[in-house]
Amino acid sequence: MSGRARLGRVTTPIKKRWADGDTTLGAWLAIPNPVLAEATARAGFDYVCIDTQHGAVEYSDAVGMIQGILLGGSSPIVRVPWNEPGIIGKMLDAGAHGVIIPMVNTVAEAEAASRACRYALHGGARSYGPTTTAMRVDGGYVPWAAENVACIPMIETTTAVENLDDILAVDGIDAVYVGPADLSLTLGLQPGNHDDVEAFASALATIVDGCRRAGVVAGIHASGPLTPKRVGQGFGMVTVTTDIVAARIGYAAELELARSGDTDGEGGDLY
C-alpha cells in the first residue's frame, strides 16, 4: 500500500466485480445529499448510482455524493442526462466508476457512448483532465480508467432491442441497463414492470440472452421483492431500491409501528 491516505472501507469498482463473476446489487439516488449518499453506501450495496437525468441532482451535488459513496465503501456510478461526451467526461473526472447513458438506440449512439468513456490510447475521444479522481488511484489514472471505468448504455426502447446484437458488439460496452418504464411505454404499456405481458417478458429475455452471448453484463432497474427474480433471469446488475422509495417505505413502517399501540416494542438505533 502506498503512502496515500484512504478513508472508509475498501471500494471495489463495479467493473472489477463483474470480472470476478459477481452479481452486483445497487441503490439509486435522486436526492442531492452527500450524507445520504454515504449512508446508502454503508448499507452494503455493491454500487450506488447518482441520477442526474431525472433526479434533483446537479453536477456540484454529484461531486460530494461521489466522495460520500467512496467513503461508504461502494462503487459510485452516475446516470448522465444524455449521451453527450462533455457531461460523461465531467462525471468520470469527478470520480464516477461508470456511467449509465440513457436512450442508446443505435450502433452509432453506442459507439459515441463508448468513445466518450475512453481515452485515445484505448480507442476513445475522452479529454484528459481527471483533476478530482486522479488523486485517488496509484499508477496513473489512464491505465486505471481503462481497467475500471464502466460504459453502460441504456436499452429502453423497442428500437434498442431490435438493434441489440449490433449494440452489444460495439467495443468498450461493459454492460447495458434496462429502463422498464421507457421500454414499457414504447411497447404501448403504462410505465412499470409487466412480466405478465408477453412482449415485455420477451424483450427482457432477448436482452439477457444477447448479453450472455456477447459477454456483456445485463442490468435492470428493479425493487427489493423483484430482485431475486431478476437475478434468476440472468441480470448481473440489479438496482434494488431508490432513496425516495426506501424513505417512503421506511417512514410508513415506522409510523405504523408508532401507531400500533404495542407497548412491548424494543428500542432501535437513534442514529
GUVOTOR-138202 format. One line per 4 residues: number of its first residue (from 1); their letters; for each residue x, y, z of N, C-alpha, C. Coordinates in Angstrom, 3 decimals. Each point is the difference from the previous one (the first is absolute). Example, Ala and Ser with C-alpha at 12.3 -4.5 7.8 and 13.67 -1.06 7.14 Angstrom:
2
1 = AS = 13.190 -5.690 7.800 -0.890 1.190 0.000 0.900 1.200 0.000; -0.350 1.050 -0.720 0.820 1.190 0.060 -0.770 1.090 0.730
***
This chain:
271
1 = MSGR = 0.858 -1.209 0.000 -0.858 1.209 0.000 0.885 1.247 0.000; -0.364 0.978 -0.787 0.805 1.209 -0.081 -0.265 0.885 1.207; 0.710 1.136 0.026 -0.182 0.931 1.100 -1.256 0.832 -0.124; -0.768 -0.170 -1.089 -1.230 0.763 -0.161 -0.987 -0.337 1.105
5 = ARLG = -0.610 1.045 0.571 -1.026 -0.235 1.021 -1.292 -0.429 -0.683; -0.636 -1.003 0.573 -1.289 -0.438 -0.523 -0.986 -0.065 1.155; -1.186 0.523 -0.218 -1.020 0.028 1.035 -1.090 -0.996 -0.341; -0.651 -0.531 1.023 -1.132 -0.881 -0.232 0.436 -1.426 -0.310
9 = RVTT = -0.985 -0.819 -0.338 0.268 -1.388 -0.325 0.575 -0.108 -1.411; 0.557 -1.165 -0.303 0.567 -0.214 -1.322 -1.120 -0.056 -1.035; 0.136 0.804 -1.031 -0.998 0.048 -1.060 0.493 -0.787 -1.206; -0.800 -0.941 -0.458 0.321 -0.766 -1.195 -0.824 0.542 -1.156
13 = PIKK = 0.634 0.514 -1.060 -0.763 0.499 -1.143 -0.935 -1.076 -0.560; -1.150 0.421 -0.466 -1.015 -0.943 -0.454 0.504 -0.869 -1.146; 0.829 0.552 -0.860 0.519 -0.774 -1.129 0.875 -1.149 0.486; 0.743 0.217 1.085 0.816 -1.063 0.576 -0.883 -1.100 0.571
17 = RWAD = -1.102 0.374 0.616 -0.924 -1.006 0.538 -0.554 -0.876 -1.122; -0.330 0.626 -1.127 -0.494 -0.790 -1.133 1.074 -0.944 -0.518; 1.231 0.488 -0.062 1.101 -0.845 -0.469 0.184 -1.209 0.918; -0.334 0.160 1.274 0.105 -1.089 0.958 -1.235 -0.905 -0.022
21 = GDTT = -0.959 0.321 -0.875 -1.203 -0.817 -0.116 -1.080 0.312 1.014; 0.111 1.141 0.690 -0.982 0.351 1.028 -1.282 0.551 -0.607; -1.117 -0.330 0.630 -1.254 0.710 -0.254 -0.010 1.234 0.900; -0.257 1.158 -0.574 0.101 1.245 0.755 -1.384 0.583 0.265
25 = LGAW = -0.226 0.362 1.244 -1.268 0.594 0.431 0.253 1.441 0.412; -0.855 0.905 -0.465 0.256 1.405 0.241 -1.192 0.786 0.485; 0.270 1.252 0.303 -1.022 0.963 0.408 0.069 1.201 -0.930; -1.053 0.804 0.031 -0.183 1.106 -0.941 -0.302 1.261 0.784
29 = LAIP = 0.714 1.084 -0.303 -0.175 1.251 0.735 -0.531 1.108 -0.900; -1.106 0.602 0.406 -0.551 1.154 -0.691 0.046 1.251 0.856; 0.323 -0.168 1.286 0.047 1.112 0.954 1.444 0.486 0.116; 0.246 1.295 -0.195 1.374 0.519 -0.008 0.557 0.224 1.395
33 = NPVL = 0.581 -1.056 0.574 0.525 0.133 1.358 1.154 -0.977 0.208; 1.206 0.490 0.308 1.150 -0.898 0.172 -0.092 -0.879 1.238; -0.664 0.479 1.053 -0.148 -0.815 1.210 -0.891 -1.201 -0.290; -1.098 0.244 -0.714 -0.877 -1.090 -0.407 0.735 -0.970 -0.920
37 = AEAT = 0.846 0.534 -0.876 0.772 -0.851 -0.901 0.921 -0.929 0.788; 0.679 0.549 1.015 0.879 -0.841 0.820 -0.804 -1.043 0.767; -1.121 0.413 0.594 -0.823 -0.940 0.762 -0.501 -1.136 -0.887; -0.365 0.336 -1.222 -0.473 -1.018 -0.940 1.119 -0.979 -0.324
41 = ARAG = 1.192 0.523 -0.265 1.141 -0.866 -0.295 0.308 -0.920 1.168; -0.089 0.521 1.221 0.332 -0.794 1.181 -1.024 -1.091 0.280; -1.151 0.048 -0.655 -0.981 -1.074 0.155 0.489 -1.298 -0.630; 1.038 0.091 -0.871 0.591 -1.211 -0.548 -0.232 -0.238 -1.477
45 = FDYV = -0.541 0.985 -0.709 -0.229 -0.162 -1.439 1.322 -0.076 -0.753; 0.017 -0.794 -1.064 1.207 -0.124 -0.823 0.264 1.278 -0.790; -1.050 0.667 -0.407 0.125 1.280 -0.689 -1.120 0.913 0.458; 0.235 1.285 -0.114 -1.041 1.003 0.245 0.002 0.930 -1.199
49 = CIDT = -1.154 0.122 -0.637 -0.119 0.829 -1.201 -0.630 1.346 0.330; 0.649 1.058 -0.433 -0.507 1.364 0.144 -0.742 0.361 -1.283; -1.262 0.360 0.127 -0.827 0.267 -1.185 -0.020 1.489 -0.317; 0.768 0.398 -1.021 -0.005 1.403 -0.413 -0.894 0.227 -1.213
53 = QHGA = -0.704 -1.055 -0.433 -0.951 0.171 -1.096 -1.372 0.415 0.525; -0.586 -0.834 0.854 -1.336 0.286 0.520 0.000 0.402 1.468; 1.120 -0.163 0.696 0.058 0.403 1.395 0.174 1.502 0.140; 0.084 0.466 1.250 0.158 1.426 0.299 1.465 0.363 0.195
57 = VEYS = 0.903 -0.746 -0.632 1.439 0.105 0.251 0.697 0.775 -1.112; 0.757 1.032 0.383 0.836 0.750 -0.936 1.448 -0.497 0.106; 0.853 0.471 -0.922 1.387 -0.443 0.008 0.686 0.315 1.322; -0.203 1.200 0.519 0.651 0.381 1.256 -0.440 -0.898 1.148
61 = DAVG = -1.246 -0.490 -0.045 -0.460 -0.958 1.004 0.695 -1.345 -0.180; 0.133 -0.422 -1.255 0.534 -1.327 -0.292 1.434 -0.160 0.494; 0.794 1.078 -0.039 1.397 -0.092 0.435 0.077 -0.461 1.456; -0.750 0.647 0.876 -0.010 -0.383 1.403 -0.650 -1.345 0.247
65 = MIQG = -1.008 -0.335 -0.799 -0.668 -1.283 0.164 0.930 -1.152 -0.385; 0.787 0.200 -1.051 0.985 -1.022 -0.374 0.986 -0.216 1.141; 0.469 1.096 0.607 0.905 -0.118 1.150 -0.660 -0.784 1.135; -1.273 0.284 0.261 -0.715 -0.710 1.060 -0.131 -1.488 -0.285
69 = ILLG = -0.281 -0.341 -1.249 -0.131 -1.409 -0.383 1.325 -0.726 0.155; 1.081 0.639 -0.429 1.326 -0.605 0.164 0.335 -0.173 1.482; -0.296 1.009 0.809 0.254 -0.079 1.433 -0.798 -1.135 0.629; -1.203 -0.232 -0.533 -0.851 -1.068 0.508 0.359 -1.375 -0.514
73 = GSSP = 0.965 -0.078 -0.912 0.497 -1.294 -0.445 -0.721 -0.613 -1.172; -0.727 0.813 -0.776 -0.704 -0.536 -1.165 0.546 0.639 -1.275; -0.354 -0.578 -1.130 0.474 0.479 -1.296 -0.982 1.041 -0.547; 0.436 1.250 -0.199 -0.920 1.037 -0.492 -0.134 -0.038 -1.513
77 = IVRV = -1.221 -0.009 -0.467 -0.267 0.180 -1.420 -1.014 1.124 -0.148; -0.095 0.548 -1.195 -0.892 1.137 -0.248 -0.825 -0.266 -1.240; -1.309 0.219 0.102 -0.798 0.059 -1.223 0.044 1.445 -0.480; 0.595 0.179 -1.174 0.138 1.338 -0.561 -1.308 0.414 -0.680
81 = PWNE = -0.180 1.309 -0.230 -1.255 0.444 -0.606 -0.217 -0.506 -1.424; 1.109 -0.171 -0.753 -0.155 -0.395 -1.405 1.340 -0.507 -0.517; -0.013 -0.505 -1.202 1.203 -0.547 -0.634 0.817 1.147 -0.594; 0.648 0.736 0.894 0.733 1.201 -0.390 1.398 -0.086 0.611
85 = PGII = 1.057 0.086 -0.798 1.337 -0.294 0.506 0.483 0.947 1.090; -0.425 1.259 -0.035 0.460 0.950 1.003 -0.408 -0.395 1.400; -1.274 -0.304 0.188 -0.470 -0.325 1.348 0.452 -1.397 0.413; 0.136 -0.921 -0.959 0.524 -1.333 0.329 1.417 0.126 0.545
89 = GKML = 0.853 0.740 -0.704 1.367 0.183 0.458 0.076 0.722 1.330; -0.869 0.981 0.189 0.022 0.781 1.247 -0.355 -0.869 1.201; -0.979 -0.890 -0.158 -0.369 -0.887 1.097 1.091 -1.022 0.281; 0.661 -0.477 -1.045 1.123 -0.916 0.215 1.162 0.717 0.666
93 = DAGA = 0.250 1.250 -0.402 1.048 0.786 0.640 -0.312 0.232 1.478; -1.279 0.062 0.336 -0.403 0.207 1.394 0.192 -1.247 0.849; 0.252 -1.142 -0.664 0.274 -1.217 0.757 -0.979 -1.132 -0.190; -0.973 0.147 -0.904 -0.921 -1.101 -0.264 0.770 -1.191 -0.565
97 = HGVI = -0.338 -1.187 0.460 0.611 -1.222 -0.524 -0.673 -0.469 -1.285; -1.103 0.631 -0.330 -0.704 -0.354 -1.225 -1.142 0.956 -0.243; -0.520 -0.026 -1.210 -1.133 0.855 -0.343 -1.084 -0.834 -0.679; -1.236 0.249 0.413 -1.174 -0.550 -0.667 -0.494 1.075 -0.958
101 = IPMV = -0.153 -0.376 -1.267 -0.262 0.981 -1.055 -1.381 -0.265 -0.600; -0.939 0.947 0.111 -1.379 -0.241 -0.415 -0.177 -0.119 -1.516; -1.076 -0.691 -0.371 -0.552 -0.006 -1.352 1.031 -0.272 -1.094; 0.790 -1.057 0.188 0.930 -0.422 -1.045 -0.736 -1.008 -0.875
105 = NTVA = -0.320 0.412 -1.210 -0.878 -0.794 -0.865 0.681 -0.586 -1.224; 1.180 0.503 -0.351 0.648 -0.408 -1.236 1.479 -0.292 0.244; 0.616 -0.628 -0.994 1.433 -0.262 0.070 0.774 1.307 0.093; -0.384 0.982 -0.793 0.708 1.280 0.012 -0.062 0.642 1.380
109 = EAEA = -1.146 -0.080 0.650 -0.125 0.574 1.342 0.810 -0.791 1.022; 0.055 -1.319 -0.163 0.819 -0.829 0.893 1.481 0.299 -0.190; 0.417 0.184 -1.242 1.394 0.344 -0.274 0.361 1.348 0.611; -0.924 0.966 -0.079 0.250 1.316 0.588 0.133 -0.107 1.519
113 = ASRA = -0.839 -0.831 0.612 0.069 -0.190 1.446 1.338 -0.615 0.404; 0.423 -1.001 -0.736 1.268 -0.665 0.307 1.177 0.954 -0.162; 0.010 0.776 -1.076 1.100 0.949 -0.228 0.080 1.023 1.124; -1.149 0.429 0.498 -0.018 1.020 1.054 0.576 -0.513 1.311
117 = CRYA = 0.025 -1.329 0.178 0.497 -0.591 1.239 1.468 -0.393 -0.066; 0.609 0.034 -1.200 1.359 -0.511 -0.188 0.928 1.095 -0.508; 1.257 -0.089 0.402 1.017 0.899 -0.523 0.499 -0.506 -1.356; 0.707 0.867 -0.728 0.476 -0.336 -1.344 0.894 -1.233 -0.003
121 = LHGG = 0.764 -0.196 1.062 0.855 -1.186 0.096 -0.793 -1.288 -0.102; -1.276 0.072 0.332 -0.848 -1.194 0.002 -1.182 0.156 -0.954; 0.215 0.781 -1.063 -0.998 0.099 -1.060 -1.119 0.983 0.235; 0.153 0.881 0.986 -1.073 0.923 0.315 0.322 1.438 -0.329
125 = ARSY = -0.823 0.912 0.518 0.161 1.422 -0.272 -0.175 0.838 1.264; 0.109 -0.648 1.164 -0.149 0.725 1.267 1.183 0.937 0.206; -0.293 1.221 0.423 1.040 0.984 0.272 0.617 -0.264 1.367; 1.314 0.179 0.098 0.705 -0.297 1.238 -0.022 1.192 0.953
129 = GPTT = -0.315 -0.258 1.244 -0.007 1.025 1.037 -0.697 -0.485 1.246; 0.403 -1.168 0.529 -0.675 -0.586 1.168 0.422 0.665 1.302; -0.251 1.293 0.117 0.500 0.786 1.128 -0.404 -0.588 1.345; -1.245 -0.422 0.117 -0.499 -0.492 1.279 0.374 -1.453 0.236
133 = TAMR = -0.185 -0.814 -0.997 0.117 -1.446 0.218 1.416 -0.539 -0.089; 0.908 0.702 -0.682 1.353 -0.531 -0.185 0.730 -0.197 1.321; -0.311 0.833 1.005 0.712 -0.107 1.272 -0.436 -1.222 0.807; -1.020 -0.714 -0.490 -0.499 -1.161 0.745 0.579 -1.317 -0.493
137 = VDGG = 0.811 0.046 -1.049 0.517 -1.248 -0.557 1.517 0.060 -0.080; 0.617 -1.156 0.051 1.445 -0.104 -0.154 0.315 -0.514 -1.404; 1.191 0.334 -0.497 0.439 -0.550 -1.274 -0.501 0.733 -1.219; -0.635 1.161 0.188 -0.495 0.775 -1.133 -1.464 -0.254 -0.273
141 = YVPW = -0.730 1.084 -0.265 -1.446 -0.144 -0.184 -0.369 -0.648 -1.324; 0.751 0.263 -1.066 -0.375 -0.535 -1.312 -0.064 -1.529 -0.003; 1.029 -0.709 0.484 -0.128 -1.463 0.052 -1.082 -0.459 0.974; -0.175 0.749 1.100 -1.065 -0.359 0.939 -1.360 0.101 -0.680
145 = AAEN = -0.228 1.075 -0.741 -1.280 0.201 -0.666 -0.267 -1.087 -1.031; 1.039 -0.394 -0.736 -0.178 -1.043 -1.012 -0.479 -1.300 0.624; 0.435 -0.249 1.211 -0.329 -1.261 0.667 -1.279 0.082 0.816; -0.355 1.202 0.467 -1.058 0.099 1.008 -1.233 0.814 -0.381
149 = VACI = 0.092 0.881 -0.998 -1.161 0.817 -0.358 -0.988 -0.826 -0.827; -1.244 -0.012 0.423 -1.038 -0.786 -0.664 -0.893 0.883 -0.868; -0.155 -0.384 -1.254 -0.917 0.668 -0.932 -1.279 -0.821 -0.061; -1.119 0.615 0.384 -1.250 -0.743 0.183 -1.145 0.700 -0.747
153 = PMIE = -0.178 -0.264 -1.285 -1.133 0.582 -0.728 -1.330 -0.579 0.497; -1.041 0.797 -0.091 -1.330 -0.479 0.354 -0.693 -0.583 -1.225; -0.600 -1.156 0.213 -0.866 -0.629 -1.007 -1.417 0.168 0.528; -0.723 0.941 -0.562 -1.299 0.333 0.586 -1.064 0.340 -1.036
157 = TTTA = 0.217 -0.461 -1.228 -1.006 0.183 -1.046 -0.049 -1.250 -0.865; -1.091 -0.157 -0.731 -0.091 -1.137 -0.924 1.050 0.117 -1.099; 0.350 1.217 -0.391 1.042 0.191 -1.007 1.333 -0.531 0.499; 0.325 0.287 1.257 1.250 -0.491 0.575 0.015 -1.522 0.065
161 = VENL = -1.130 -0.604 0.335 -0.075 -1.463 0.055 0.211 -0.589 -1.392; -0.580 0.631 -1.006 0.168 -0.467 -1.379 1.467 0.083 -0.431; 0.724 1.000 0.494 1.405 0.200 -0.365 0.965 -0.592 1.021; -0.524 -0.812 0.921 0.768 -0.432 1.159 1.322 -0.671 -0.370
165 = DDIL = -0.014 -0.980 -0.865 1.225 -0.748 -0.303 1.088 0.906 -0.554; -0.385 0.941 -0.845 0.987 0.921 -0.568 0.525 0.959 1.061; -0.863 0.445 0.906 0.432 0.874 1.091 0.983 -0.729 0.908; -0.315 -1.248 0.321 0.850 -0.779 0.893 1.356 -0.320 -0.620
169 = AVDG = 0.072 0.046 -1.315 1.263 -0.290 -0.685 0.953 1.189 -0.009; -0.479 1.170 0.429 0.850 1.201 0.017 1.093 -0.165 1.046; 1.217 0.253 -0.371 1.129 -0.121 0.914 -0.117 1.022 1.128; 0.227 -0.457 1.221 -0.013 0.909 1.137 -1.304 0.044 0.765
173 = IDAV = -1.011 -0.769 -0.426 -1.253 -0.072 0.741 0.147 -1.083 1.069; -0.088 0.386 1.261 0.202 -0.940 1.095 -1.296 -0.615 0.503; -1.074 0.759 -0.065 -1.306 -0.464 0.453 -1.057 0.820 -0.728; -1.220 -0.500 0.008 -1.137 0.814 -0.427 -1.011 -0.008 1.138
177 = YVGP = -0.797 1.038 0.061 -0.906 0.175 1.129 -1.410 0.231 -0.523; -0.912 -0.858 0.429 -1.381 0.083 -0.456 -0.779 0.999 0.844; -0.658 0.932 -0.682 -0.949 0.884 0.655 -1.402 -0.524 -0.254; -0.608 -0.717 0.965 -1.302 -0.621 -0.233 -1.106 0.987 -0.357
181 = ADLS = 0.059 1.216 0.551 -1.072 0.961 -0.245 -0.037 0.426 -1.464; 1.147 0.440 -0.529 0.019 0.442 -1.390 -0.194 -1.171 -0.957; 0.547 -1.161 0.344 -0.235 -1.175 -0.831 -1.497 -0.298 -0.074; -0.671 0.096 1.130 -1.443 -0.238 0.025 -0.741 1.016 -0.858
185 = LTLG = 0.388 1.254 0.098 -0.666 1.038 -0.787 0.118 -0.273 -1.499; 1.187 -0.446 -0.436 0.171 -0.259 -1.435 -0.713 -1.273 -0.430; -0.419 -0.824 0.965 -0.805 -1.185 -0.296 -1.495 0.301 0.087; -0.329 1.256 0.271 -1.407 0.386 0.095 -0.611 -0.288 1.355
189 = LQPG = 0.843 -0.138 1.027 -0.455 -0.304 1.351 0.236 1.190 0.912; -0.616 -0.033 1.164 0.280 1.009 1.011 1.404 -0.245 0.578; 0.663 1.037 0.525 1.340 -0.196 0.576 -0.034 -1.026 1.130; 0.985 -0.868 0.029 0.065 -0.987 1.065 0.534 -1.326 -0.479
193 = NHDD = -0.140 -1.005 0.851 0.385 -1.362 -0.348 -1.245 -0.788 -0.395; 0.074 -0.667 -1.142 -1.167 -0.713 -0.534 0.403 -1.417 -0.384; 0.465 -0.753 0.988 0.463 -1.357 -0.281 -1.121 -0.910 -0.485; -1.251 0.386 0.252 -1.128 -0.795 -0.457 -0.381 0.305 -1.445
197 = VEAF = 0.674 0.966 -0.611 -0.254 0.351 -1.399 1.106 -0.610 -0.851; -0.377 -0.784 -0.993 0.964 -0.757 -0.785 1.052 0.889 -0.654; -0.409 1.129 -0.542 0.955 0.857 -0.709 1.081 0.515 0.947; -0.384 0.360 1.216 0.959 0.494 0.992 0.931 -1.117 0.458
201 = ASAL = -0.582 -1.129 0.365 0.809 -1.132 0.461 0.948 -0.473 -1.090; -0.475 -0.009 -1.238 0.843 -0.427 -1.116 1.163 0.955 -0.208; -0.249 1.303 0.158 1.070 0.990 -0.160 1.088 -0.209 1.046; -0.397 -0.255 1.257 0.992 -0.245 1.042 0.807 -1.258 -0.304
205 = ATIV = -0.674 -1.051 -0.435 0.698 -1.245 -0.320 0.964 0.197 -1.164; -0.399 0.785 -0.974 0.866 0.288 -1.146 1.256 0.734 0.448; -0.166 0.966 0.902 1.132 0.783 0.486 0.967 -0.876 0.789; -0.520 -0.812 0.909 0.864 -0.873 0.800 0.733 -0.992 -0.892
209 = DGCR = -0.716 -0.594 -0.950 0.621 -0.983 -0.892 1.085 0.650 -0.858; -0.292 1.195 -0.517 0.991 0.706 -0.814 1.240 0.362 0.800; -0.197 0.452 1.229 1.132 0.349 0.861 0.838 -1.231 0.324; -0.653 -1.111 0.246 0.731 -1.226 0.315 0.883 -0.414 -1.178
213 = RAGV = -0.529 0.088 -1.204 0.775 -0.380 -1.182 1.171 0.955 -0.224; -0.214 1.287 0.299 1.015 1.019 -0.280 1.002 0.164 1.137; -0.264 -0.609 1.134 0.881 0.183 1.150 -0.126 1.370 0.622; -1.201 0.565 -0.059 -0.290 1.320 0.561 -0.980 -0.190 1.159
217 = VAGI = 0.157 0.770 1.055 -0.869 -0.110 1.168 -1.359 0.622 -0.299; -1.054 -0.695 0.372 -1.360 0.518 -0.134 -0.416 0.645 1.312; -0.417 1.262 -0.059 -0.434 0.711 1.187 -1.451 0.433 -0.124; -0.632 0.259 1.130 -1.410 0.398 -0.038 -0.383 0.719 1.293
221 = HASG = -0.978 0.860 -0.114 -0.599 0.710 1.126 -1.097 -0.893 0.576; 0.044 -0.237 1.316 -0.970 -0.913 0.601 -0.459 0.531 1.353; -0.362 -0.910 0.884 -0.374 0.309 1.383 0.499 -1.147 0.859; -0.071 0.159 1.308 0.445 -1.066 0.886 -0.705 -1.321 -0.266
225 = PLTP = -1.344 -0.009 0.013 -0.704 -1.266 -0.234 0.237 -0.591 -1.390; 0.264 0.855 -0.986 0.178 -0.479 -1.367 1.422 -0.464 -0.298; 0.954 0.431 0.828 1.414 -0.278 -0.283 0.332 -1.484 -0.143; -0.442 -0.889 0.911 0.346 -1.419 -0.181 -0.458 -0.560 -1.346
229 = KRVG = -1.151 0.423 -0.466 -0.481 -0.465 -1.302 0.914 0.488 -1.113; 0.398 1.274 0.064 0.857 0.555 -1.047 1.370 -0.685 0.007; 0.539 -0.269 1.168 1.276 -0.708 0.072 -0.152 -1.396 -0.599; -1.105 -0.666 0.332 -0.257 -1.323 -0.550 -0.155 -0.001 -1.509
233 = QGFG = -0.477 1.121 -0.551 -0.139 0.116 -1.448 1.337 0.213 -0.703; 1.023 0.366 0.764 1.315 0.189 -0.597 0.533 1.411 0.034; -0.681 0.907 0.686 0.499 1.367 0.128 1.110 0.028 1.054; 1.146 0.579 -0.368 1.147 0.038 0.892 0.190 1.334 0.686
237 = MVTV = -0.843 0.967 -0.341 0.041 1.336 0.600 -1.449 0.402 0.257; -0.399 0.014 1.256 -1.401 0.259 0.320 -0.088 1.099 1.055; -0.720 1.057 -0.325 -0.241 1.062 0.974 -1.172 -0.401 0.875; 0.248 -0.092 1.296 -0.947 -0.555 0.958 -1.043 1.025 0.437
241 = TTDI = 0.424 1.249 0.185 -0.926 1.017 0.486 0.558 1.386 -0.304; -0.832 1.002 0.221 0.411 1.393 -0.137 -0.144 0.691 1.357; 0.680 1.130 0.148 -0.071 0.711 1.270 -1.427 0.418 0.346; -0.735 0.494 -0.970 -1.356 0.486 0.273 -0.930 -1.152 0.350
245 = VAAR = 0.097 -1.113 -0.736 -0.835 -1.170 0.295 0.345 -0.554 1.379; 1.294 -0.158 0.278 0.407 -0.548 1.296 -0.453 0.896 1.148; 0.072 1.306 -0.197 -0.440 0.925 1.046 -1.503 -0.131 0.249; -0.767 -0.057 -1.078 -1.456 -0.142 0.162 -0.348 -1.291 0.738
249 = IGYA = 0.640 -1.106 -0.402 -0.277 -1.286 0.632 0.419 0.024 1.460; 1.196 0.527 0.259 0.498 0.051 1.368 -0.834 0.896 0.897; -0.356 1.163 -0.485 -0.827 0.916 0.792 -1.354 -0.627 0.307; -0.610 -0.599 -1.028 -1.318 -0.601 0.184 0.054 -1.140 1.008
253 = AELE = 1.057 -0.809 -0.074 0.130 -1.128 0.929 0.185 0.485 1.435; 0.837 1.014 0.197 0.227 0.534 1.344 -1.270 0.645 0.555; -0.710 0.716 -0.860 -1.230 0.653 0.449 -1.064 -1.033 0.367; -0.074 -1.079 -0.778 -0.959 -1.064 0.319 0.308 -0.619 1.361
257 = LARS = 1.293 -0.230 0.268 0.380 -0.538 1.307 -0.328 0.993 1.113; 0.254 1.280 -0.260 -0.257 1.030 1.014 -1.484 0.085 0.351; -0.856 -0.262 -0.988 -1.449 0.099 0.217 -0.631 -1.326 0.414; 0.824 -1.034 0.133 -0.549 -1.330 0.261 -0.540 -0.165 1.415
261 = GDTD = 0.488 0.813 0.944 -0.398 -0.151 1.373 0.739 -1.096 0.741; 0.952 -0.638 -0.667 0.790 -1.072 0.615 1.031 0.601 0.940; -0.176 -0.205 1.319 0.923 0.593 0.975 1.178 -0.918 0.308; 0.092 -1.149 -0.676 1.088 -0.933 0.229 1.095 0.117 -1.053
265 = GEGG = -0.094 1.015 -0.825 0.997 0.171 -1.055 1.383 0.280 0.556; 1.018 -0.393 -0.745 1.380 0.207 0.436 0.575 1.244 -0.652; 0.901 0.660 0.699 0.632 1.204 -0.546 1.014 -0.351 -1.073; 0.069 0.821 -1.016 0.986 -0.179 -1.058 1.051 1.100 0.059
269 = DLY = 0.907 -0.023 -0.952 1.029 1.031 -0.045 -0.613 1.349 -0.319; 0.436 1.031 0.717 -0.461 1.348 -0.295 0.759 0.561 -1.188; 1.253 -0.429 -0.222 0.814 0.495 -1.095 0.640 -1.192 -0.700
***
